[in-house]
Amino acid sequence: MKHLFVPYELALLAKEKGFNEPCLAAYRPEDNNELKSYEQGDLMDLKGFKPSDFNSEFLVSAPLYQQLVDWFREKGIYISIECDYDISGGYNRGYTPCVNGIHHFYEGDCFIEYYNALSIGITEAFKLI
């Protein structure tokens, strides 16, 4: 389930850009940015916490990818991931992130991994804030 949470670098950027929603997990920089969840008992027993509740040196909240996509949508920034197909063979080639309808291509035509494409889409969306 760890793949549902944004990587540490995006979590830190989200906090810097004003994301302040309750999250189910956090990164602890002193533990090499390892993801810790409430279910594991590694954090305080809370229903969720906001990034502003903690000093970023000790704890950085880890939003779900979907939380950030929803947060951007509320700000009028729309992130989507489109499948790219090879027209001649009809097979799935990978994923392309789109922000407000603009495609962002990196490392060739597209990304093989869905969450890599989503990370790029979120990174591009942060540039609009």
BADRENRO-587985 format. One line per field, with one value per atom (N, C-alpha, C, CB): residue number from 1; atom name; x, y, z. Coordinates in pm, 1 decimal, decimal comma, always signed. Glycine has a CB too. Example, Ala and Ser with C-alpha at 12.3 -4.5 7.8 and 13.67 -1.06 7.14 Angstrom:
<atoms>
k c(1/1/1/1/2/2/2/2)
a c(N/CA/C/CB/N/CA/C/CB)
c1 c(+1319,0/+1230,0/+1320,0/+1130,8/+1285,0/+1367,0/+1290,0/+1408,4)
c2 c(-569,0/-450,0/-330,0/-447,3/-225,0/-106,0/+3,0/-59,8)
c3 c(+780,0/+780,0/+780,0/+904,6/+708,0/+714,0/+787,0/+572,5)
</atoms>
This chain:
<atoms>
k c(1/1/1/1/2/2/2/2/3/3/3/3/4/4/4/4/5/5/5/5/6/6/6/6/7/7/7/7/8/8/8/8/9/9/9/9/10/10/10/10/11/11/11/11/12/12/12/12/13/13/13/13/14/14/14/14/15/15/15/15/16/16/16/16/17/17/17/17/18/18/18/18/19/19/19/19/20/20/20/20/21/21/21/21/22/22/22/22/23/23/23/23/24/24/24/24/25/25/25/25/26/26/26/26/27/27/27/27/28/28/28/28/29/29/29/29/30/30/30/30/31/31/31/31/32/32/32/32/33/33/33/33/34/34/34/34/35/35/35/35/36/36/36/36/37/37/37/37/38/38/38/38/39/39/39/39/40/40/40/40/41/41/41/41/42/42/42/42/43/43/43/43/44/44/44/44/45/45/45/45/46/46/46/46/47/47/47/47/48/48/48/48/49/49/49/49/50/50/50/50/51/51/51/51/52/52/52/52/53/53/53/53/54/54/54/54/55/55/55/55/56/56/56/56/57/57/57/57/58/58/58/58/59/59/59/59/60/60/60/60/61/61/61/61/62/62/62/62/63/63/63/63/64/64/64/64/65/65/65/65/66/66/66/66/67/67/67/67/68/68/68/68/69/69/69/69/70/70/70/70/71/71/71/71/72/72/72/72/73/73/73/73/74/74/74/74/75/75/75/75/76/76/76/76/77/77/77/77/78/78/78/78/79/79/79/79/80/80/80/80/81/81/81/81/82/82/82/82/83/83/83/83/84/84/84/84/85/85/85/85/86/86/86/86/87/87/87/87/88/88/88/88/89/89/89/89/90/90/90/90/91/91/91/91/92/92/92/92/93/93/93/93/94/94/94/94/95/95/95/95/96/96/96/96/97/97/97/97/98/98/98/98/99/99/99/99/100/100/100/100/101/101/101/101/102/102/102/102/103/103/103/103/104/104/104/104/105/105/105/105/106/106/106/106/107/107/107/107/108/108/108/108/109/109/109/109/110/110/110/110/111/111/111/111/112/112/112/112/113/113/113/113/114/114/114/114/115/115/115/115/116/116/116/116/117/117/117/117/118/118/118/118/119/119/119/119/120/120/120/120/121/121/121/121/122/122/122/122/123/123/123/123/124/124/124/124/125/125/125/125/126/126/126/126/127/127/127/127/128/128/128/128/129/129/129/129)
a c(N/CA/C/CB/N/CA/C/CB/N/CA/C/CB/N/CA/C/CB/N/CA/C/CB/N/CA/C/CB/N/CA/C/CB/N/CA/C/CB/N/CA/C/CB/N/CA/C/CB/N/CA/C/CB/N/CA/C/CB/N/CA/C/CB/N/CA/C/CB/N/CA/C/CB/N/CA/C/CB/N/CA/C/CB/N/CA/C/CB/N/CA/C/CB/N/CA/C/CB/N/CA/C/CB/N/CA/C/CB/N/CA/C/CB/N/CA/C/CB/N/CA/C/CB/N/CA/C/CB/N/CA/C/CB/N/CA/C/CB/N/CA/C/CB/N/CA/C/CB/N/CA/C/CB/N/CA/C/CB/N/CA/C/CB/N/CA/C/CB/N/CA/C/CB/N/CA/C/CB/N/CA/C/CB/N/CA/C/CB/N/CA/C/CB/N/CA/C/CB/N/CA/C/CB/N/CA/C/CB/N/CA/C/CB/N/CA/C/CB/N/CA/C/CB/N/CA/C/CB/N/CA/C/CB/N/CA/C/CB/N/CA/C/CB/N/CA/C/CB/N/CA/C/CB/N/CA/C/CB/N/CA/C/CB/N/CA/C/CB/N/CA/C/CB/N/CA/C/CB/N/CA/C/CB/N/CA/C/CB/N/CA/C/CB/N/CA/C/CB/N/CA/C/CB/N/CA/C/CB/N/CA/C/CB/N/CA/C/CB/N/CA/C/CB/N/CA/C/CB/N/CA/C/CB/N/CA/C/CB/N/CA/C/CB/N/CA/C/CB/N/CA/C/CB/N/CA/C/CB/N/CA/C/CB/N/CA/C/CB/N/CA/C/CB/N/CA/C/CB/N/CA/C/CB/N/CA/C/CB/N/CA/C/CB/N/CA/C/CB/N/CA/C/CB/N/CA/C/CB/N/CA/C/CB/N/CA/C/CB/N/CA/C/CB/N/CA/C/CB/N/CA/C/CB/N/CA/C/CB/N/CA/C/CB/N/CA/C/CB/N/CA/C/CB/N/CA/C/CB/N/CA/C/CB/N/CA/C/CB/N/CA/C/CB/N/CA/C/CB/N/CA/C/CB/N/CA/C/CB/N/CA/C/CB/N/CA/C/CB/N/CA/C/CB/N/CA/C/CB/N/CA/C/CB/N/CA/C/CB/N/CA/C/CB/N/CA/C/CB/N/CA/C/CB/N/CA/C/CB/N/CA/C/CB/N/CA/C/CB/N/CA/C/CB/N/CA/C/CB/N/CA/C/CB/N/CA/C/CB/N/CA/C/CB/N/CA/C/CB/N/CA/C/CB/N/CA/C/CB/N/CA/C/CB/N/CA/C/CB/N/CA/C/CB/N/CA/C/CB/N/CA/C/CB/N/CA/C/CB/N/CA/C/CB/N/CA/C/CB/N/CA/C/CB/N/CA/C/CB/N/CA/C/CB)
c1 c(+82,2/+0,0/+86,5/-93,4/+216,3/+303,5/+303,1/+444,9/+275,6/+277,1/+164,7/+266,0/+68,4/-41,7/-4,3/-161,8/+107,4/+153,4/+258,4/+210,5/+255,7/+355,1/+493,0/+321,5/+598,2/+733,1/+766,7/+835,8/+870,3/+909,8/+928,7/+1037,8/+996,1/+1024,7/+896,0/+1109,1/+795,2/+667,2/+591,9/+581,0/+602,3/+537,3/+594,5/+554,4/+725,2/+790,0/+750,4/+942,3/+746,2/+704,3/+559,4/+721,8/+474,3/+333,2/+320,1/+254,7/+395,8/+390,8/+437,7/+477,2/+547,7/+601,2/+502,5/+732,0/+420,1/+324,8/+188,9/+306,7/+175,2/+52,1/-44,0/-17,6/-8,8/-96,9/-101,3/-47,1/-222,4/-237,3/-360,9/-246,2/-368,8/-481,5/-436,1/-539,9/-527,1/-489,7/-441,6/-608,3/-339,1/-282,2/-276,8/-141,2/-270,1/-267,8/-127,0/-339,5/-26,7/+110,9/+203,2/+151,9/+330,0/+428,7/+565,6/+431,2/+654,8/+795,2/+873,4/+851,0/+970,8/+1056,3/+1197,9/+1049,9/+1244,4/+1378,0/+1489,2/+1408,5/+1475,6/+1581,3/+1587,6/+1560,1/+1483,3/+1480,4/+1496,1/+1349,3/+1576,4/+1599,3/+1470,0/+1668,4/+1381,8/+1254,8/+1168,5/+1281,5/+1176,9/+1094,3/+949,4/+1145,4/+858,8/+715,8/+667,2/+634,4/+600,4/+546,8/+397,3/+618,8/+319,4/+174,3/+125,4/+101,5/+6,1/-53,5/-79,4/-183,0/-115,9/-147,4/-25,5/-198,8/+92,5/+214,2/+251,1/+328,8/+182,8/+210,7/+339,1/+217,5/+391,4/+515,8/+495,9/+585,4/+373,8/+345,2/+247,6/+288,7/+225,3/+129,6/-8,6/+124,8/-88,3/-221,3/-319,4/-269,1/-325,6/-414,5/-501,1/-334,4/-606,4/-693,5/-634,2/-831,8/-528,5/-464,7/-407,7/-565,0/-308,7/-250,6/-226,9/-120,2/-217,1/-190,3/-41,2/-275,8/+16,2/+158,7/+198,6/+196,6/+111,1/+146,4/+152,9/+45,5/+105,4/+105,7/+243,5/+7,3/+337,8/+466,3/+580,7/+474,9/+693,9/+816,6/+868,1/+924,7/+891,4/+930,0/+1065,1/+933,2/+1143,9/+1270,8/+1249,1/+1356,1/+1137,3/+1114,8/+1007,9/+1077,7/+913,3/+802,2/+743,6/+694,2/+727,0/+665,3/+546,8/+768,1/+426,5/+308,7/+318,1/+180,9/+261,2/+266,6/+126,1/+330,0/+89,1/-44,0/-51,5/-80,9/-172,3/-197,4/-189,5/-336,0/-154,6/-157,0/-293,8/-123,2/-400,5/-535,4/-566,4/-639,0/-511,7/-532,7/-477,2/-467,6/-358,2/-299,5/-374,7/-152,1/-418,0/-496,2/-624,5/-529,9/-691,8/-813,8/-783,4/-881,8/-674,5/-633,9/-609,0/-507,3/-540,8/-517,9/-649,2/-421,4/-738,0/-866,4/-944,2/-950,5/-939,9/-1007,4/-948,2/-999,7/-823,6/-756,5/-770,7/-608,2/-848,0/-867,8/-755,6/-882,9/-674,4/-565,8/-600,9/-425,7/-610,5/-656,9/-542,9/-770,9/-521,1/-416,2/-483,1/-321,9/-437,5/-486,6/-369,9/-599,0/-388,5/-288,4/-355,9/-231,0/-295,5/-351,7/-265,1/-364,7/-329,9/-258,2/-219,0/-344,5/-96,7/-51,6/-51,4/+90,4/-101,9/-108,4/-30,1/-254,0/+26,0/+89,9/-19,7/+205,0/-49,8/-161,7/-144,1/-175,9/-22,3/-0,9/-27,0/+141,3/+12,6/-4,5/-117,7/+120,8/-161,6/-272,6/-240,6/-383,8/-114,4/-81,6/-47,4/+35,4/-57,8/-32,1/+117,6/-89,1/+159,3/+300,3/+337,4/+334,1/+245,0/+279,4/+181,4/+419,0/+225,3/+138,2/+198,9/+111,1/+111,7/+152,8/+76,6/+127,7/+148,3/+79,6/+30,2/+172,7/-87,3/-144,3/-183,7/-268,2/-152,5/-193,4/-269,4/-69,4/-395,9/-484,6/-482,5/-444,4/-481,4/-489,1/-357,7/-583,5/-248,4/-118,0/-39,2/-39,4/+5,7/+83,8/+226,7/+82,6/+283,7/+422,4/+499,3/+430,1/+585,0/+662,4/+803,9/+664,8/+851,8/+987,9/+1039,8/+994,5/+1170,7/+1232,9/+1172,6/+1218,0/+1166,8/+1105,9/+961,0/+1116,4/+880,6/+741,3/+652,1/+688,3/+675,4/+582,3/+650,0/+454,2/+577,5/+627,4/+566,5/+595,3/+644,9/+595,2/+515,4/+712,0/+559,1/+492,9/+391,7/+597,3/+270,4/+163,4/+201,4/+36,3/+253,7/+282,5/+401,6/+308,2/+491,9/+598,2/+537,5/+703,1/+441,8/+373,8/+294,7/+280,7/+227,9/+149,6/+239,4/+67,8/+356,2/+452,0/+494,7/+575,3/+519,5/+557,1/+440,5/+600,5/+319,4/+202,7/+187,3/+77,3/+205,8/+195,0/+306,9/+198,8/+428,1/+540,4/+513,1/+668,9/+460,6/+426,2/+314,3/+385,5/+217,5/+105,7/+156,3/-2,1/+254,1/+309,6/+370,7/+414,4/+417,5/+475,5/+369,8/+544,4/+243,4/+134,1/+85,2/+18,0/+135,4/+90,7/+190,1/+75,9)
c2 c(-119,8/+0,0/+126,0/-0,1/+112,1/+228,7/+306,3/+186,2/+238,8/+306,5/+410,3/+203,8/+410,0/+506,3/+642,1/+451,3/+647,6/+771,8/+837,6/+745,7/+970,2/+1040,9/+1020,8/+1191,9/+1024,9/+1013,5/+1132,7/+1002,8/+1115,6/+1216,9/+1354,5/+1174,6/+1360,3/+1488,9/+1563,2/+1468,2/+1491,1/+1554,9/+1592,8/+1462,1/+1512,6/+1545,4/+1674,6/+1430,1/+1688,8/+1810,3/+1931,5/+1793,5/+1915,3/+2023,1/+2061,8/+1981,3/+1962,7/+1990,4/+2078,1/+1858,6/+2044,9/+2125,0/+2267,3/+2060,9/+2281,4/+2413,7/+2497,1/+2399,9/+2430,5/+2500,4/+2521,6/+2424,0/+2480,5/+2511,0/+2396,3/+2615,5/+2274,7/+2159,9/+2138,7/+2029,6/+2135,8/+2123,7/+2041,3/+2262,7/+1922,4/+1832,4/+1716,1/+1779,9/+1658,1/+1541,9/+1426,3/+1496,6/+1356,3/+1243,4/+1120,8/+1277,9/+1004,2/+878,7/+830,9/+772,4/+892,4/+848,3/+968,0/+740,2/+943,7/+1051,3/+993,5/+1127,3/+1081,6/+1046,4/+1100,9/+1102,0/+1023,8/+1068,0/+1079,8/+969,6/+1202,4/+1221,8/+1152,2/+1368,6/+1143,8/+1078,4/+928,6/+1102,4/+873,0/+731,6/+716,8/+665,5/+803,5/+799,8/+814,1/+670,1/+899,5/+929,6/+805,8/+994,1/+713,9/+594,0/+630,7/+485,9/+570,3/+595,8/+521,0/+553,1/+592,3/+532,3/+560,4/+587,8/+462,4/+481,9/+465,7/+382,2/+513,1/+499,9/+353,4/+580,2/+275,3/+135,1/+59,6/+70,6/+102,5/+36,1/+76,2/+67,6/+176,4/+221,4/+302,6/+104,5/+349,6/+424,7/+572,3/+409,7/+620,7/+761,4/+775,0/+828,1/+898,9/+923,8/+874,2/+1073,0/+839,0/+784,3/+897,6/+701,2/+937,7/+1044,3/+993,4/+1168,3/+1064,0/+1028,4/+1073,3/+1089,8/+1144,7/+1204,1/+1336,2/+1222,0/+1382,6/+1509,8/+1595,9/+1488,8/+1724,7/+1820,1/+1852,6/+1949,3/+1883,5/+1915,7/+2029,0/+1951,3/+2124,1/+2238,3/+2200,4/+2351,0/+2080,9/+2038,4/+1993,8/+1926,9/+1973,1/+1917,1/+1995,9/+1772,1/+1991,8/+2052,0/+1963,1/+2068,4/+2020,3/+1941,0/+1872,3/+2028,5/+1913,6/+1846,0/+1705,7/+1927,2/+1683,9/+1557,7/+1471,3/+1583,2/+1533,2/+1459,1/+1536,4/+1432,1/+1469,7/+1531,0/+1444,0/+1545,7/+1500,6/+1421,3/+1368,1/+1504,5/+1250,4/+1183,5/+1174,3/+1042,0/+1268,1/+1258,8/+1144,6/+1391,0/+1095,8/+1002,0/+1077,6/+932,2/+1009,0/+1073,4/+1136,1/+971,8/+1062,1/+1112,4/+1237,2/+1004,6/+1248,4/+1369,8/+1491,9/+1355,8/+1478,4/+1592,6/+1623,0/+1566,1/+1519,4/+1541,8/+1618,1/+1406,6/+1578,2/+1647,6/+1790,2/+1570,1/+1808,8/+1941,5/+2035,4/+1931,3/+1986,9/+2069,0/+2100,5/+1997,6/+2001,7/+2023,7/+2135,5/+1894,0/+2140,3/+2248,2/+2384,0/+2223,6/+2386,9/+2511,0/+2538,8/+2504,5/+2456,6/+2476,6/+2420,4/+2621,9/+2331,1/+2267,0/+2119,3/+2287,3/+2071,5/+1936,1/+1848,4/+1936,7/+1738,5/+1643,6/+1515,9/+1614,8/+1466,7/+1339,0/+1260,9/+1359,4/+1131,6/+1043,1/+972,9/+939,5/+983,0/+920,6/+803,4/+1022,8/+699,0/+584,9/+617,4/+455,3/+584,5/+598,7/+460,5/+665,1/+453,9/+326,8/+336,2/+287,1/+226,2/+216,2/+182,8/+108,4/+275,9/+259,3/+135,5/+383,1/+107,5/-5,8/-139,3/-3,0/-151,2/-278,0/-277,8/-314,7/-160,3/-148,9/-188,4/-231,2/-196,2/-232,9/-108,2/-332,7/-122,0/-10,9/+15,4/-39,9/+136,7/+173,6/+239,8/+265,4/+301,6/+370,9/+481,6/+427,2/+572,7/+677,1/+814,7/+654,9/+911,4/+1049,5/+1137,1/+1096,0/+1215,7/+1306,8/+1431,3/+1347,2/+1476,6/+1599,4/+1691,1/+1568,4/+1818,1/+1918,0/+2025,6/+1978,4/+2043,0/+2137,9/+2116,4/+2282,0/+1989,1/+1954,4/+1958,9/+2043,6/+1995,8/+2002,5/+1876,6/+2130,7/+1807,7/+1685,1/+1720,5/+1599,2/+1641,3/+1659,6/+1531,6/+1695,6/+1538,0/+1422,1/+1431,3/+1410,2/+1321,9/+1311,7/+1172,7/+1340,1/+1158,5/+1028,4/+956,1/+943,0/+1022,4/+960,4/+1002,3/+808,3/+913,4/+945,4/+940,3/+852,6/+845,0/+826,2/+747,5/+754,0/+728,7/+654,7/+515,2/+729,2/+418,1/+281,8/+264,6/+181,0/+328,7/+317,0/+430,5/+317,9/+394,8/+491,5/+596,6/+420,2/+554,2/+648,7/+738,8/+573,9/+695,8/+785,6/+899,2/+708,1/+865,8/+968,4/+1061,9/+903,9/+1007,0/+1089,2/+1182,6/+1000,6/+1133,9/+1219,4/+1338,1/+1138,4/+1315,2/+1424,4/+1521,3/+1369,2/+1468,6/+1555,8/+1644,2/+1473,6/+1587,9/+1665,6/+1768,5/+1573,0/+1730,4/+1823,1/+1941,2/+1751,3/+1914,3/+2021,3/+2109,4/+1962,4/+2048,5/+2125,6/+2221,1/+2030,4/+2179,6/+2268,5/+2393,8/+2195,2/+2386,0/+2502,6/+2609,9/+2459,9/+2571,6/+2665,3/+2737,8/+2591,5/+2699,8/+2763,0/+2870,3/+2657,6)
c3 c(+0,0/+0,0/+0,0/+120,7/+23,4/+28,9/-102,5/+63,3/-213,0/-342,5/-356,5/-453,8/-265,8/-271,4/-212,8/-198,3/-140,7/-80,1/-169,0/+60,8/-176,1/-256,8/-196,2/-266,8/-277,1/-221,8/-131,4/-335,2/-51,3/+46,2/-17,7/+115,6/-131,0/-194,6/-229,5/-320,7/-278,8/-309,7/-182,5/-395,8/-78,2/+49,2/+106,1/+150,7/+99,3/+148,3/+64,3/+147,7/-67,8/-157,4/-130,4/-304,4/-105,6/-76,8/+47,5/-57,6/+149,9/+272,4/+244,3/+383,2/+168,7/+136,4/+55,3/+59,8/-26,5/-112,4/-46,6/-240,4/+80,8/+152,6/+173,7/+82,6/+134,2/+161,2/+311,8/+87,3/+368,7/+513,4/+547,2/+578,9/+488,4/+512,2/+600,3/+377,9/+678,0/+759,6/+672,4/+845,7/+718,9/+645,7/+735,9/+592,4/+674,7/+749,5/+782,3/+671,9/+722,3/+743,6/+735,2/+640,6/+768,4/+766,2/+734,7/+901,1/+693,2/+674,7/+792,9/+539,6/+836,6/+945,3/+890,4/+1067,4/+867,0/+809,1/+887,0/+800,9/+1019,3/+1096,6/+1069,1/+1245,2/+1007,0/+967,7/+816,6/+1013,9/+755,8/+610,6/+532,2/+571,4/+580,4/+512,9/+493,4/+378,4/+586,8/+580,0/+610,1/+678,7/+536,6/+555,5/+679,0/+430,0/+768,4/+890,3/+894,9/+1018,1/+935,9/+942,3/+1085,7/+849,2/+1110,7/+1241,9/+1274,5/+1249,9/+1174,3/+1197,3/+1249,2/+1068,9/+1210,8/+1256,4/+1398,3/+1162,9/+1453,4/+1587,7/+1599,1/+1678,3/+1487,5/+1489,1/+1519,3/+1358,0/+1510,2/+1533,8/+1649,6/+1406,9/+1688,3/+1795,0/+1755,1/+1829,5/+1851,8/+1827,7/+1798,1/+1949,1/+1671,4/+1626,1/+1512,7/+1581,6/+1482,0/+1370,5/+1237,5/+1389,7/+1240,7/+1123,7/+1168,6/+1003,7/+1098,0/+1138,4/+1017,2/+1215,3/+1042,9/+936,4/+936,3/+953,9/+820,2/+814,2/+907,0/+674,0/+927,7/+1012,5/+1161,0/+992,6/+1196,6/+1335,6/+1385,1/+1353,9/+1292,4/+1330,1/+1269,4/+1288,0/+1334,6/+1283,5/+1170,0/+1397,4/+1053,5/+937,2/+954,3/+814,9/+1052,5/+1077,0/+1131,9/+1173,7/+1199,4/+1266,9/+1201,5/+1407,7/+1130,7/+1073,9/+956,0/+1180,8/+845,5/+727,7/+688,4/+608,5/+688,3/+656,1/+513,8/+673,9/+492,8/+362,5/+304,2/+375,1/+217,2/+157,0/+56,2/+89,2/+37,5/-70,8/-203,3/-54,0/-310,2/-441,5/-466,3/-553,2/-435,4/-462,9/-381,6/-433,5/-259,7/-180,4/-251,8/-42,6/-310,5/-380,8/-509,6/-411,6/-581,5/-703,2/-668,7/-772,9/-561,9/-518,6/-473,3/-404,8/-400,3/-351,9/-469,0/-264,0/-570,3/-689,6/-761,4/-785,6/-770,9/-839,1/-771,0/-840,8/-637,6/-564,7/-597,2/-414,9/-641,3/-679,9/-830,2/-641,6/-900,8/-1043,9/-1130,1/-1072,1/-1074,4/-1149,0/-1161,4/-1078,1/-1284,5/-1309,7/-1359,1/-1410,9/-1289,1/-1323,9/-1373,6/-1201,8/-1486,6/-1536,3/-1595,4/-1641,7/-1601,5/-1660,8/-1777,4/-1555,7/-1893,5/-2012,7/-2055,9/-2126,9/-2102,5/-2158,2/-2301,4/-2152,0/-2336,1/-2474,2/-2537,4/-2482,0/-2658,6/-2730,1/-2859,5/-2758,4/-2897,1/-3027,4/-3126,9/-3028,8/-3215,2/-3308,5/-3395,7/-3396,7/-3437,6/-3527,4/-3457,5/-3582,2/-3330,7/-3261,8/-3161,9/-3193,0/-3119,1/-3026,6/-2883,0/-3075,2/-2847,9/-2711,1/-2629,2/-2708,8/-2499,2/-2408,7/-2401,6/-2268,2/-2432,6/-2428,1/-2297,1/-2542,8/-2229,3/-2105,9/-2074,3/-2114,6/-1987,5/-1935,6/-1957,9/-1787,3/-1982,8/-2001,7/-1902,3/-2148,5/-1821,5/-1730,4/-1804,5/-1615,0/-1767,0/-1823,3/-1707,7/-1915,4/-1721,6/-1622,6/-1698,3/-1544,1/-1660,2/-1728,3/-1878,8/-1695,5/-1920,0/-2061,1/-2136,2/-2127,0/-2070,1/-2136,3/-2102,4/-2093,5/-2205,8/-2187,9/-2148,7/-2317,1/-2059,2/-2015,4/-2044,9/-1863,0/-2143,9/-2185,1/-2130,1/-2337,9/-2075,6/-2025,3/-2057,7/-1872,1/-2056,8/-2076,6/-2196,8/-1950,8/-2310,5/-2427,4/-2440,3/-2419,6/-2490,5/-2517,6/-2394,7/-2620,4/-2304,2/-2193,5/-2081,9/-2241,0/-1973,7/-1858,2/-1857,1/-1726,5/-1821,1/-1810,7/-1681,1/-1816,3/-1574,3/-1444,2/-1424,0/-1330,6/-1385,5/-1364,3/-1260,3/-1321,5/-1144,7/-1037,6/-1069,3/-909,1/-1155,7/-1202,5/-1284,1/-1287,1/-1370,3/-1448,8/-1357,8/-1552,9/-1258,1/-1166,4/-1085,6/-1072,3/-1044,3/-972,7/-1057,8/-930,9/-1186,2/-1276,5/-1292,4/-1414,6/-1305,8/-1316,5/-1194,6/-1336,0/-1076,0/-952,5/-944,5/-829,4/-981,1/-981,4/-1074,2/-1023,5/-1191,7/-1285,5/-1231,7/-1420,0/-1163,6/-1106,8/-998,3/-1048,2/-920,0/-817,3/-877,6/-735,1/-1000,3/-1066,5/-1096,3/-1196,1/-1093,0/-1121,5/-996,2/-1186,0/-881,4/-755,3/-715,9/-640,5)
</atoms>
